[in-house]
Amino acid sequence: MTTCQTAANEFLRQFWLSTYPPPAELQTVLPATPAQRAAKAAKMIGYISKTEEKVRALVEMAQQHGIDPVRVQTVCCEDTIG
């Protein structure tokens, strides 16, 4: 669960950085072009769209191990989304 949440947070961070990069004075490399930012955002959206599938797998695994699946669903969704 922790790995899934950490990965989702990192990809969200990268998505927002590609969409709304920090001010130019904070960047140490050449800023990305609008096309590069759009391509990176599309890649991040593709990854994040798979999060529901990953959470579903975690919920199923929790059920198999006698763990309340509702709690796993709640924790994964709140940490990842909220």
Secondary structure, DSSP 8 states (H G I E B T S, - for coil): -HHHHHHHHHHHHHHHHHHS---GGG-SS----HHHHHHHHHHHHHHHTTHHHHHHHHHHHHHHTT--HHHHHHHHHHHHH-
